[in-house]
């Protein structure tokens, strides 16, 4: 009798512990919500926060070894899950970002009367999918992880029931993401038809020598459609239209989560499919991503420059457009990987920049959440005089904005931008480096404008501008004279989130060689 190839795969439970534990805590929170009385619901937030911290700690035993699991029995090097250095760095970013989001959310849930059980279950489920994605090494797992990260985010954006802005934001986010998924699935199906495999390593091998020209055409279409799908997920222009309205309509912690963890998911997936799945098509995706990078950073920075400081929600809108501009910078090293002899080294700059961006951007959203407690309209002009009311908070926000601008004392932002710039030059993309330099100068204006507002004297109470009338229905307006005392106590979880982001930003600025270490090392 002929032997039958075993189909049962062994599972390395330690390798899959971070996303698995996050998903398990999500289920615990969902069940606990059924039994806890309303007065004890805040306990769910602390369970979720502890679960995310524990999941992050499970990254420590995985350091130093490329563990693999869900491998083909006859081919142990062809696996669906790989815990290599790239995976661990992105999982640290995802779980750390989710942890800061959880700290921001504890008081937001109470202040806005959000359903605690649903909120924490959705946040943890999304974080579990986001942690799974960088470890995925086949197209099916990539798509599933991407949807597990995205689907709960739709509900989180629209969780403020009865709020028109929230419902509109969730609908725009849902429709754009569904369109991206449909396009991506069509591309994946074309690739599977052309190559006969979903594993990235086998797809890469098959794409190097397709015997039939018709299969080559089908594969080219699959590559293009898959890249378009990820362009939606990364908010690259012209697929960025959902970003500002989604960030304004979502609870502020979720807007921060999408700006950091959502981007990490999209960019890690894009890196995996280009560098590991489609290296033979580098002459196609390299120039395409370079054009997308130039367009994205220009659109984001010009739109941020045009924000009216007195318009309702202008602070969140500026952060939203800023995140689009930052996405353009993050695309530059991935585009350069298409021109590099060793693309695995080029993408290290994207990872290094993403780590810097995650810490300081979440810190900026944390300060925005604090200001929104007394000024729900969250205009940039509402930050005037913040230094005289809360000096430490104003200094922290100023530091975050200078890091995003790439100015001292935000040394880490400067080093990250220089690293990305040098990668573009080394790849022969001088034109892209010039466009990036112009955009960095544009961004300096609106970052510095916001920073200077923090240190000006607060204005006396004034009537709302006529220009704000169309925005009046979007958010409750409160006159400055009716605000609670400026020195009201900062909730401990919110203060902890601001402090953690500040400490991390200062630590990175004090050791910028960490950026160079990531940028020069091969993570994949």
N, C-alpha and C positions, 0 to 999 in steps of 0.2 A: 504493500500500500504506500502511496506517496504521502509524505509528511505534509501536514497542514500548517501554514504560517500562523503563529499565534497573533491574535488581534488585540489581546489585553495588554495595555501599556501600564508600566509601573509609574507611580506618581511620587515625585520628590516634594513632600509636603512642606519642607522648610523653604524650598525655592519659591513656592506659590503662597507662602504665608502672608506677605503684606496685603495683596488684594483679597485673599480669602478671609483673613481676619476682619478686614474692613467690611466685607459683605456680611459676615456673621454678626458683627456688632449692629449692622443695619437691621437685621432680623430681630435681634434682641430688643432693640429700641421699639420696633414696630409692635412686638408682642407686649412689652412692658407698658406701652401707651394704653393698651386695653384695660389694664388693671390699676394704673396709678390714678388717684383722685386729682382733680384740677389743681389743687394747691401744691401737689408734688410734681407737676409736670416739668418744672425747671431741672429736676434731677436727670431727665433725659438728655439735656444738653451736656451735663458733666459726664454721663456715660459715653456719649458720642465723642467728646473731646478726649477722654481717657482711651477709648478704642483707637482713635487715630494716632495718639502718641505711642500706644503699644505696637501698632502696625509699623510705625516708623522705626521703633527699636528693633523689630525683626529684620531690618536691613543690615544690622551690624554683623550677624553670623554669616551673611552672604558676601561680605567684603573679601576680596582677594581670590575669588574662585568663580569661574564661569559655569554655574550649575545649569543643567538642562533637564527638561522633563517633557512628557507627552511626545516622545520620539517614536519614529517608526521602528518596530522590532528588528527588521533586517537592516536598517540604516540608522544607527544611533546618532549620527551627526545631523540628521534631518529631523528637526524638532519644531513643535509649535510654541514652546515657551523656553526662553533663554534668559537667565539672570546674569548678564554680563555687565561690565562697568557702565555702559550707556543706560541699560535698564535701571540700575541702582540709582544713578544720578537723577534720572527723570522721576523715578518713584519717590525719591527724597523730596524733590521739588513739589510733586503732586500732593504727597501726604503732609508736608510742611505747609503748603498753601491751604490745604483743606483744614489743617489744625488752626491756623490763624483766622480762617473764615469762621470756624466754629466759635472761637473766642469773640469775634465780632457779632456773631448771631445771637448769643445768649440773651443780651438785653434787647436786641432788635425784635426778637420774637415776642417778648413781654410788652414792649412799647407799642408795637403795631398789631398786637393781638392775633398773631399768626398761629395756625394749628401746629403745636410743637411736635407731636408724633410724626405727622406727615413730613414736616420740614426736615427733621433729623434723618428720617429714613431715606428721603430723596437725596439729601446731601451726601450721606454715607454711600448710597448706591452709586451715585455719580462718581464719587472718589474711588470706589472699587473698580469701576470700569476704566477710569483714567489711569489707575495704577497697573491695570492689566495690559494696557495698550503698548507701552514701550517694550514689554517682554514678548509680545506677539511676533512670531516669525512665519506666519502663513496668512494669506489674504482673508480667509474666512474669520479667523480669530481677530484680525485687525478690525474688520468691519463690525463684528459683534461687540468688541471692546469699545469702539467709537460710539456705537449706539447706546450701550449701557451707560457711557459717560454723558451722552447728549440727552436722552429721553427724560431722565429725571430733572435735568436742567430746565426743560420747557415748563414743567409744573412749578419749579421753584420760582421762575420769573413771574408766573401768573398767580402766585399764591396769595397775593393781597386781593381777596375776593371783594367785588364791588368797586374796585379801583379801575377806572377806564384806561389810564396809562399802563397799568400792569397787564390788563387783558390784551391791549393792543400790542404791547411789547412781546408777550408770550406768543401771540399769533404770528407776528413777523418772524420771530426767532424760529418757530415751528415750521412755517412754510419754507423759509430759506434752507433750514437744515434738512427737511424732507427732500427738497429738490437736490441738495448736495448728495444725500444718500442714494437717491435714485440714479443719479449720474454715475456715482462711484460704483454701485452694484452692476450697472450695465458695463462699465469698463472692466470690472473684475470678471464678469462672465465672458467677455471677449478674450481676456487673457487666459482664462481656464480653457476655453475652446481652442486657442492657438497653441498653448504649451502643454495641456494635459495635466497640470499640477497647480496647486494653490500655495505650496511652500515657496517662500521667497528665493531660497538658494536654487531650487530646481527651476523656478521661473526664469531666474537670471541665466542659468545654463542654457535653457531652451531658447531664450531670445537671441542668443549669440549666433545661432545657425538654423533658422527655420527653412526647411527645404522648399516649401510651396510659397510662391509670391502672394497668393491669396491669404495664407496664414500670416505672412509678414504684415500685410495691410490690416488684417484683423487685430493683430497684436499692437500695431501703431495706434489704431483707434482706441484700443483698451488702455494703453499707456496715457494717451491724451485725456480720456474721460476720467481716469483715476486721479490724475493731477488736478483736473478741474474740480472734482469732488473735494479734495483736500484744500484747494484754494478757498472754497466756501468755509470750511471749518477753521481755517487760519485767519479769516476776515481779510483776505488779500483783495485789493481793488482789482476789478470792479465788482467783487462779490462781498462787499463790506457794508452794504446799505442798511443791514439790520442792526448794526452795532450801537449807534447813539441812542435810538429809541428803546432798544432792549435794556441798555444800561440805566437809562432814566426810569423806566417802568419797573425794573426789578428792585427788590430790597437791596440796599447798598452792599451788604456782605456778599450777596450773590453776584452783583455787578463786579466786585473785586475778584470773586472766585472765577467768573468767566474770563476776566481780563488776564488772569495768570494761569490757572489750571486748564481752562478751555484752550488757551493758546498752546500750552505745553502738550496737550493731547494732539492737537492738529499738527504741530511742528514735528513731534516725535514720529507720528505716522508718516508724514511727508518724507522725513529723513530715511525711514526704513524702506519705503517703497522705491525711492530714487536710488539711494546708495547701495542697498542690498538686493532690491528686486529688479531694477532697470538700469544697471551700470552700462549696458551696451547701447542704451538710448541716451547717453549723457549729452550727445550733440543735439538732442531735441529738448530735453527738460532743462539743460543748463541755460541756454539763451532764453527759454520761455520764463523761467524763474527769475532771471536777471531783469527782464522787462517788467514782470509782476512786482519785483522788489522796488524798482524805480517808481512805478506808478503808485504803489501802495504808500510808500513813505511820503511822496509828494502830495497825494490826496489827503492823507491824514494830517500832515503838518499845516497845509494851507487851510483846511477846514478848522483846525484848532485855533489858528491865528485869527479867524474871523468871528470867534465867539464873543458875544457882548457880555461884559462882566455883570451887567445889571439884569440880564435875562434869567428867568426862573430856571433852575437846574443847570446853570452855565458851568458850575464846577464839575459836575458829573459829565456833562457833555464834553468839556475840555479833556477830561481824563479818558473818555471814550475815543475821541478823535486822536488823542495822543497815543492810545494803545494801537490804533490802526497804523500810525506813523512808526511806532516801535516794531510792529509786525514787518514792516518793510526792511528795517535793519536786520531783523532775525532771518529774513529770507536771503540776505546777501551771501553769507557763507555757504548756504545750501546751493545757491546758484553757482558759486565759485567751485563747489565740489564737482560740478559737471565739467570743469576745465582743468582740474588738478590731477596730477599723476596718482596721488594717494588721497582719494576723497574722504576716507575715514578721518584723516587729520583735519580737513577743512571744517567738518561739521562740529568739531570741538569748540569753535568760536561761537556757534549758535547756542550750544549748551551753556557756555560760560556767560554769554550775554543774557540768556534766559534766567539764570540763577540770580544775577544782579537785578534784573527787571522784576522778578517775582518778589523779592524782599522789599524793594522801595515802592513798588506800585501798590502792593497790599498795605504798606504803611500809609501811603497817601489816602487810600480808601478808608482806612481806619480813622484818620483825622477827619475826613469828610463825614463819616458816620457820627463822630462826636459833635461836629458843628450842626449836623442835621437834627440833633436832639432838641436844639433850641431854635433853629432857623430851618424849617422843613423845605423852604424854596431852594436852599443851598446854592445861592448865587456866589460868584467869585467876590463880589462886593461885600458879601456877608463876612468875609474873612478879614475885613479891614479892622485893624486894631487888635487882632488876635494875640499879638505879642504882649500887649499891655494887660490882657485878661488872663492868658495862659502862656507864659513865656516858654516853658519847656515844650508844650505841644506845638507852638508856632515854630520854634527852632527845629523840631523834628520834621514838620512838614516842609520847612525851607530846605532842610538837608535832603529829604526825599526828592523834591523838585530839582535841586541842583544835581543830584545823582542822575536823574532822568535826562537833564540837559547836558551832562558830561562836564560839569564845572567843579573846581575845588570849592569846598572840602569833599565833594562827592567824588573822590579819586577813583572809586570802583567804576562809576559810570564813564569816566574819562578813559580808563584803561580798556573797558569793554568796547567802547566805540573805536578806539585806536586799533584794537585787535581785529575787529570786523573790517575796518578800513584797510588794514594791511593785507588781510586775506584777499580782498577784492583786487588790490594792486598786484599781489603775487600771482593771481590767476589770469592776469592780463585784462581785467575789467576796469581799465582806468576811467572809462566814461561813467561807469556805475559809481566808482569812488568819488568822482567829481559831483555827481548828483547827490550822493550821500552827504558830502561836505556842505553843499548848499542847503540841504534840508536840516542839517544840524544847526546851521546859523539861523534858519527860520524858526526852529524850535526854541532857540535861546530866548527869543523875544517873548513868547507867551509864557514860558517857564519863569523867566525873570520878572515879568509883569505881575504874575500871581505872587511871586516871592516878595516883591516890594510892597504889595498890598498888606501883607501880614504885619509890617512894621510901621504902617501909617497910623495916625490918630483915628479913632473911631468917629464916624459921622454922627451928628445928632439925628433924632428921628425925622424921617421925611416921608412924604407921600409917595406911593408907588408911581413909577414912571408910566407915561401913557403907552410907551412901547410894550409894557408888560401886560397890558389888558388882555390880549389873546391868550396869554399863559395863565390867567387868573384861575381858570377852572382846572388846571392841571395839578396844582398842589395848594394846600392851605397856606395862605400868606399871613404872617404875623408881624405886626409893626415892631420895630426895635424897642420901642418904649414898653411893650407888653411882654418882653422876654423874661424868662426866669433869671435869677441872679447869675452874673457871668461866672462866679466862682462856685457854681453848683458842683457837687462831687462827681467825679468821673467814675463810672462803674468799673469795678475791679477787672472783669474780663476784657473790657475795651482798653483800659489802661495797660493791661498786660500785653495785648496785641500790639499796641503802639510801641511799647518798650521793647518787645522782642524784635519787631521790624527795625527799630532804631539801632539796637545792639548789633543785629546781624549786618546792617548796612555799614556801621562804623567798623566792625570787625573785618569785613571784606575790604573796606577802604584802607584799613591798616595793613592788610596783607594782599595787595593786588596781584602778587605773584600766583595766587590761586587761579586767577583768570588765565594767566599765561600757561599755567600747568594744564588746565583743561584744553586750552586752545592748541597746545602743542602735542597733546597726547592722543593716541588712537583709542577712542572709546568703543568702537565697533570692531 
